[in-house]
Amino acid sequence: MAEPVLTAEESALRETARRVLPAGSFGNVPFEIVIRSGQGSHVWDVSGNEYIDYLLGSGPMLAGHCHPEVVEAVMEQVGRGTTFFANNEHGIRLAEAVIDRVACAEKVRFVSSGTEATFYAMRIARAFRGRDKILKFEGGFHGMNDYALMSMAPKRPGNFPQAAPDSAGIPAAVRDEVLIAPYNDAETAVQLIRDHADELAAVIAEPFQRLIPPKPGFLEALREVTEETGVVLIFDEVVTGFRFARGGAQERYGVTPDMCSLGKVVGGGYPLAAIAGRDDIMAHFDAGRVDGERFAQQIGTLSGNPVAAVAGLKTLEVLGRPGVYERHEQIGQALIDGLETLLEESGHEGQVLGSPPMFDVIFAGGEVSDYRATMRADAAKTNAFNAGLRARGVFKGQSKFYLSVVHTDEDIANTLDAARESLKKLS
């Protein structure tokens, strides 16, 4: 692809962004590209430059941008109303579809973002258990709520289970309510859970942490010890839900938690997320089933709105067709294999970390199985590699390739050509 050009129109928009937005952005990707449109596996910026898109809106566009069936369903609903703050048919049917697909789901409550979903999952676990503390894993990403922003990306990791806040503005008291364990270290995690079981409401984990697959037996060990102690096990499947399999990572790895958070794919590119779980836990959202002191409040103006719900329903329908997940795995593996070959040929120390639905190039040697190991990666090389890809028409985030089900063989070939040139520049 041709090297991108910058028009006066986009240049002016970038200048306006610097004037009206903190850091000139929405707080998401740090680069200044202003996107105008997307179609399938490609996006176009305001200057008309075309990119193969591996950002996918940070993951929601698994079926591709502007999927014609999703667009048709959304436009039909927009003409009937966009939100009602009351039950609507599409939201009810989407909840039914989630329960049909997700092993842990007996009841569903909708919210508008993954951050809300993880926040409310922790709240309802506290209501159910009558205890306050949450155990999470170092490096685990659970959105932007105060509890999630404990040791998500600590610059100087401390001693387990001490938590470290990742942001200004978080009350100091929150630190005392969160315990931190090392991901993929089953022995340490199990011991911490046993030691603190009387204080713990829940353990929250990404079953596939950022880009790090679970070691064999790790998720099973969490399931066993939480069942033994009565602590609620929450899988944060905002990213992995409906991406790793029809039933998400819990289907892929064969481990069923008590609850999960869902987002991104479930809304088909519109603001919608969900908490799903066991009926006896989810009952704490129902004032008619628990006494007042154990009722967990949750209200959201746009929760379960019909536009997002119908987009999610149609997306799940598209993904559920024969061969879709198999093709998704195949195309992702082809890109992984190609990138690994290019790394070997380039002489750069590195590896491809992740799984076919999502992965990235990590400029680090040795085993990478937890957050601290990822800190060995050469950040300067990563930034330069990503910038080289963007200059050659490949659009991705700073730390991930997301694969859609509509990426083509030609997309993969062009991406590998761009990666080859980018790696040469690093030399």
Secondary structure, 3 states (H helix, E strand, C coil): CCCCCCCHHHHHHHHHHHHHCHHHCCCCCCCCCCEEEEEECEEEECCCCEEEECCCCCCCCCCCECCHHHHHHHHHHHCCCCCCCCCCHHHHHHHHHHHHHCCCCCEEEEECCHHHHHHHHHHHHHHHHCCCEEEEECCCCCCCCCCCCECCCCCCCCCCCCCCECCCCCCHHHHCCEEEECCCCHHHHHHHHHHCCCCEEEEEECCCECCECCCCCHHHHHHHHHHHHCCEEEEEECCCCCCCCCCCHHHHHCCCCCEEEECHHHHCCCCCEEEEECHHHHHHHCCCCCCHHHCCCCCCCCCCCHHHHHHHHHHHHHHCCCCHHHHHHHHHHHHHHHHHHHHHHHCCCCEEEEECCEEEEECCCCCCCCHHHHCCCCHHHHHHHHHHHHHCCEECCCCCEECCCCCCHHHHHHHHHHHHHHHHHHC
